[in-house]
Amino acid sequence: MAGITPEVRALMRPSAAALEPYDPAFSPVDVILSANENNYGIPSEVAPILAEAVAGAAWNRYPAPLGGRLRARLAAWHGVAPEQVIIGNGGDELLFNLFLAFGGAGHTLVSCPPTFSVYDLYASMVETPVAEVFRGRDFAPNVDALAEAARTATLVVVTSPNNPTGDLFPREGVRRLCEACPGIVLVDEAYIEFSDPGSSVDDLLGEYENLAVLHTFSKAFALAGARVGYVLAGAPVVAALAAVRQPYSVSAPDQAAALAAVTHREAFRPAIEAIRLGRGRLSAMLGGLAPLGVRVWPSQANFVCARVPHAHDVWRRLRDEHSILVRDFSSTPGLEGCLRITVGTPGEIDLVAAALDTILKGE
């Protein structure tokens, strides 16, 4: 992608002029383990149903603005009113809408890095000051410090499981944040389906009017290409997000695909369980490389975070010599030397483990 020229940058708003075009560093490889997608894809029994639903969508009409049918099905699934659900063009749009509605000058965000970099990006785009409370040893969040910072914040965003470290945010920590923060507390649960049962904080929505929970179809439900996410929150918070959303941001075919997926969500369970098993297997295989300097952290997501010697060079050799793409976080503060590896199929797990073994042994 072409860069921004000085002449064009001079015309941009200051918060945008400091940015560069987003580059996910994708490369043409045989094994993609960099984006935390569901490499099992759509279950065979759901694929024809989903295809029929997409084909039958009203392509010549604008989509339902708030996704009425999908919204109602999601509300029934999660045990909330439809007015407590808002869908978006992936979780990313919903996150941006959160900052657009509640951020800005004088509206502080409290974040817990290292975490999903988009939070800070979107905050900067709408001139939202950020108070960072860095994670401590073994990436454990400092709940005491977060709760103290939340007392003067308009927004608090925590991720559970956290991306890219894979740990769950403590349930009681969410309670403390909701009680301390006079603004909105968003828990990003994009990877929650891969976690132990009972890990979601959806059930706390009835207790805290300032709690919002983000979900997505991109991970467990293998619809990363469709771009559909949703937020559960109190009706007034959902109304605020609806006030700033782009009209018709989720297409009719994407709404149809997501509705088919949520209607047949149990069919995704075998792949989710396979990924959970694969996560344990991948972690064990990486743990076996400890004599070569590898450290892996426990994860409740569909990826693992591992520290490896000469991580950037290892990332490059995985890509160039073994046609395997993982995510390089080695230059991110707090993640020095770390790679994030998506849990793929059993064959993909074997390939990345064997490649790492070969590279680290200097073969």
N, C-alpha and C positions, 0 to 999 in steps of 0.2 A: 504493500500500500504506500502511496506517495506521502511524503511528509508535509507538514504545514509550513508554508513559506512565511518569512518574517512579515511580509506585507499583509497576508491574510490573518496572521496571529495578532497584528496590531488592531484589526477590526473586531476581534473577539472580546467578549466580556472577560474581565480579569481572571475569574475563577476557572473559566474554560480555556483560556490561553495558556495556562500552566500545564495542560494535559497533552497527552499524545494518543493517537489512535490505538485502540485496544488490540493487542496481538496475543492470541492464545498459544502461540508457538507450535501450531500443528505442523506435522510433517507427514509425507506419504510413507507409511510404514505398514508392516504386516500385522502387528499386534499393538492396539491402542489401549494403553492403561494410564492415560493422563487426565481424563475428564470426568471420571467417576460415573460413567454411563453404565447401564445394565447390558453387559455383553451377551446375555442370553436372549435378549430381544423379546418380541411379543410372543406369548405362548401360542402354540400351533392351533389350539382350539378357539382362541380369541381372534387370531389374525383375520379369518374370513368375516367374522362378525364386525370387527372394526372396519375392515375394508368396505363392507356393505353400508355401514353407518356413514362413512366419509363420502362414499359415492352418492348416497341418498340425501346429503346435505343440500340446502338451497343455495347453490353457488352464485346464483344471480341476485340474491337478496343480501342486504346487510345482516350481519349476525345479531342475535339477541344481545342487546347492549350489556346486560348484567348476567347473561347466560342462565336464563330462568330454569330450564330443565336440569342443567348440570348443577346449578346452585342448590336446587331443591334436593337433588340426590346426595350431594355432599353434606347438606344440613342434616338429612335423615341419617346418614352414616355416622356423623359425629355427634348426633344428639343435640343439635342447636337449632335455632330458628333460621330460616333462609336469610333474614335480615342481618344475621351475624356472619355471613359468608360473602366474600368478594373474590372473583377470579381475575387473573391477569395473564399477560403474555409472558409466561414463565415467572419464577420467583423474582427475577431481576426487575421486571416492571413494577411489581408490587413493592419491592424495596425502594425503588426510586420514588414511587408515589408516596411512600411513608415519609421520605425526606422532603418531598415537595409540599406535603400537607403540614408536617410538624417541625420541619427544620428551618434553617435560615439564621441570619444574624441574631444573636441573643438566645438561640435555642440550642443548648449544648447537647451533643451526643456523647454518651459514655459507651466505650467499646472495650473489648477484652482481647487484645492481640497476644500472640499471633493468631489471626483468624481470617475469615473471608475478606479479601482486600476490597471488595465492592462497597462495603459499608463506608470506609474512609473516602473512597472515590466519589460516591454519591453525595456524601456530606460536603466535600470540597466543591462540588458542582453547584450547590445551592448555598454556599458560604456559611455552612454550619460548623461552629467550633467543636473540636473533638477532645474529650478527656480520655486518654488511654490509660487503662489499668492493666499493666502487663501481667501475664501468667507467670507463675513461679516455677519452682522445681518440678520437673516432669510434667510441665504444662498445666498444673493445677491452677484454677482460677482463684484469685484472692477475693473471696466473697465479702469479707469485712470491708476492704477498700472499695470494692464496687458499690456496696450499699451506701457507704459514706459519700462517694462521688455522685450517686444517683439522687441524693437529696436536693441537688440544685440543677438537675438535668431535665430536659424536655423529652429526651429519647434515651433509652437504654436498649442495646441490641446484644444478645448473646446467642450462641449457636450450639445446638445440642442434637446429635453429636457435632463436635466442633470440626470445622474444616480449616486446616488440614491435619489436626492432631488426633481426631477420632474419639475424644473423650466426651462423656455426657456432662452437661452442666447440672450441678446438684439441684434436686427438686426443692429443697428447703431454701436454697439460694435464690431460686425464682420467686418464692414467697417473700423473701426479705427485700428483693429488688422492687417488687410490686408495692410493698408497704412503705418503702422509703421514697420511691420516685413520685413526684407530683405529675409527671407526664406519662408517656407510653413506654411499656416494656414489651419488646418484641423478642420472642424466642423462635429462632430459625430452625425448624425441624425438617429440613430438606432430606435428611438421611435417617429419619426416625424409624422407618419400617425395618431397617437392618438391626435395630437395637433390641435389647431384651424386652419382653412384654412388660407393659406398665411404665415404660420410660417416658412417654409423652406427657406433657403438662396440659393437654387439651381439657382435662377434667377440672382444671383450676379456673377456667374461664367464668364459671358461675360465681366464683368467689371474688374475683378482681376485675373491676370494670376497666382498668388500664392495661390489662394483659391482651396481647395479640400473639397468635401462633401462625407461622408460615409453613405451608406444605407445598409439595411439587409433584407433578407426574413425570418429571424428567429422570428420576433415579430408579426407584423400585418398580415403577410402572412403564419403564422403557420407552417413554415418549419425549426424549430430549429434543427430537426433531420437530415436535408439535408445539413446544413452548406453551405449556399451560401450568399455572400455579394457582394457589389460593391462600387467602388469609382468613382465619377465624378470629373474631373479636366481638366486642360489644357493638350493638347496632349503631351508636353514635360514632364510633371509630370507623366502622365500615362506611358510614355515610360520608365521613371526611375523606376517606380514600377514594370513594366514588366521585366526589366533587372535583378531584384533580386528575382523574384517569383519562387516558386517550379514548375518544369514542370508538367503539367497535374494535377494541384492541385484540380481542381473541376471535379468530376467524370462525365461521360456521363449521368448516371441516375439522378444525382443531377442537372445537367444543364437542362435536360428534364423537371424535376419537376418544377424548377424555371421558365422556359419558359412557361409552362402551367399556372403557377400562375400569371405571369405578363400579359399573354394574356387574362386571365379571372379575372383580378384584381377587377373589379366592383362587382363580386360575394362576395368578402370579406368585402364589405362596411357595410352590416348589422351587422356583428360581431364586426367590428371596432366601429360602432355607439353604439352597445350594451355595449361595454367595456367603451366607453366614458360616457354613462349614468351610468353604474355600478360604475365608478370612483367617480362620484358625490354622488351616494348613499352611497358608502363605506366611503367617506370623511365625509358625514353628520352623519353616524352612529358612526364613531370614534369621531367626534366632540361632539356627545351626551355623550361621556364618559369623557368629560372635568372635571366634578366634581370628577372623580376618578384619575385625574392627567394626562390625555392624551392630547397631542397636535398634531394636524395634519397640514401639510403644503399643500397649493394648488399645484396641479400637472397637467401637460400637457402630461403625459405619461400613460402607462397602469399599473401604480403602485402608491402607496402613501407612503410617509415617515411620520412616527409617532413616537413621543417620549412618552415612557410609563415608569411608575415607575418600578424599578427592571427589566429592559428590558431583560437581559439575562435569568433570572429565568422565566419570562413570555414566552420567546421563547422556553425554555425547556419544560414548562408545556403544551404549545400549541402542541408541537410535541409528548410528552409522554402520555399526558392525553386526548388529543382531536384529535390526528392523523392529525394535521395541521402543515405544514412546511412553515414558513416565513423566511426572511433573517435577520440575527442578525448583526447589525452594531454598537452595543452598545460600543464596544471597539475601534472603529475607531476614530482618532482625528477629532474633529469637529462634530461628530455624536453621542456623548455620550448619551446613553439611547435610541437610535433610532432603530426601526425595519422598514424594507421595506416590504410592503405587496402588492403582485401582485393582480390586479383586476381580479377576477375569474368570474364564472357564478353567477347568482343571488342566487342560493342555496349555493354556496361556500362563497359568501359575508355574507349571513345570519349566516353561521356556524362560521366564524372567528370572526364576531362581537359579537355573543352570547358567544363564548368561552372567548374572552377578557373580556367581562362583568363579567362572572363567576369568572375568575381568579383574576381580580382586586378587586372584592368585597370579595375575600377571601373565596369563597364558595368551 
